[in-house]
Amino acid sequence: MEKKIKRFQRLATLRKRDISKEITNSNLLENEITKNKNLIDQINTIMDSSKDDPSKKIISSGYFKNNAQLLNTLQSQKNIAVNRNKYLLNEKKSRKRKF
């Protein structure tokens, strides 16, 4: 009988560890989702602020090239962030299904 009690105590301890790991992972996931959303918002702000002023009729080719490269890089970073955010949200959904 004592063996059964010890076994159940060990199982309870393991279950508590699993639950605390899941809570920690869930909190980390939420933090990463929040950081990712903030990053996407910052990229959108930078992209919006770098748009040309319509009152300028003539721009230098160097400025145009640098601005185009910047926007291209920012768009690539935004795409990565959006894909990562989709992945994190799918992970969050799958974790909710487990419990």
C-alpha positions as CSV (number, residue, x, y, z in Angstrom):
1,M,0.0,0.0,0.0
2,E,2.8,2.4,0.8
3,K,4.3,1.8,-2.6
4,K,1.1,2.9,-4.3
5,I,1.0,6.0,-2.1
6,K,4.6,6.9,-3.0
7,R,3.9,6.2,-6.7
8,F,0.8,8.5,-6.6
9,Q,2.9,11.2,-4.8
10,R,5.6,11.0,-7.5
11,L,3.0,11.2,-10.2
12,A,1.4,14.2,-8.5
13,T,4.8,15.9,-8.3
14,L,5.5,15.2,-12.0
15,R,2.1,16.6,-12.9
16,K,2.7,19.8,-11.0
17,R,6.0,20.2,-12.8
18,D,4.3,19.7,-16.2
19,I,1.7,22.2,-15.3
20,S,4.2,24.8,-14.2
21,K,6.2,24.2,-17.4
22,E,3.1,24.7,-19.4
23,I,2.2,27.9,-17.6
24,T,5.8,29.3,-18.1
25,N,5.7,28.3,-21.8
26,S,2.3,29.9,-22.2
27,N,3.5,33.2,-20.6
28,L,6.6,33.2,-22.8
29,L,4.4,32.7,-25.8
30,E,2.2,35.6,-24.8
31,N,5.2,37.8,-24.4
32,E,6.6,36.9,-27.8
33,I,3.2,37.6,-29.4
34,T,3.1,41.0,-27.8
35,K,6.7,41.8,-28.8
36,N,6.0,40.7,-32.4
37,K,2.9,42.9,-32.6
38,N,4.9,45.9,-31.3
39,L,7.6,45.2,-33.9
40,I,5.1,45.1,-36.7
41,D,3.6,48.4,-35.5
42,Q,7.0,50.0,-35.4
43,I,7.8,48.8,-38.9
44,N,4.5,50.1,-40.2
45,T,5.2,53.5,-38.5
46,I,8.7,53.7,-40.1
47,M,7.3,52.7,-43.5
48,D,4.5,55.3,-43.3
49,S,6.9,58.1,-42.2
50,S,9.4,57.3,-45.1
51,K,6.8,57.9,-47.8
52,D,7.6,60.8,-50.1
53,D,6.0,64.1,-49.7
54,P,3.8,64.7,-52.7
55,S,4.8,68.4,-52.9
56,K,8.3,67.4,-54.0
57,K,8.3,67.0,-57.7
58,I,12.0,66.3,-58.2
59,I,14.0,63.9,-56.0
60,S,17.5,62.8,-56.4
61,S,18.2,59.3,-57.7
62,G,20.4,58.5,-54.7
63,Y,17.6,59.4,-52.3
64,F,15.1,57.3,-54.3
65,K,17.4,54.3,-54.3
66,N,18.2,54.5,-50.6
67,N,14.5,55.0,-49.8
68,A,13.6,52.0,-52.0
69,Q,16.2,49.8,-50.3
70,L,15.0,50.8,-46.9
71,L,11.4,50.1,-47.8
72,N,12.3,46.7,-49.3
73,T,14.3,45.7,-46.2
74,L,11.5,46.9,-43.9
75,Q,8.9,45.0,-46.0
76,S,11.0,41.8,-45.7
77,Q,11.3,42.2,-41.9
78,K,7.6,42.8,-41.7
79,N,6.9,39.7,-43.7
80,I,9.1,37.7,-41.3
81,A,7.4,39.2,-38.3
82,V,3.9,38.5,-39.7
83,N,4.8,34.9,-40.5
84,R,6.3,34.5,-37.0
85,N,3.2,36.0,-35.4
86,K,1.0,33.5,-37.3
87,Y,3.1,30.7,-36.1
88,L,3.0,31.9,-32.5
89,L,-0.8,32.3,-32.7
90,N,-1.1,28.7,-34.0
91,E,1.1,27.5,-31.2
92,K,-1.1,29.3,-28.7
93,K,-4.3,27.7,-30.2
94,S,-2.7,24.2,-30.1
95,R,-1.7,24.7,-26.5
96,K,-5.3,25.6,-25.6
97,R,-6.5,22.4,-27.2
98,K,-4.3,20.3,-25.1
99,F,-5.7,21.5,-21.8
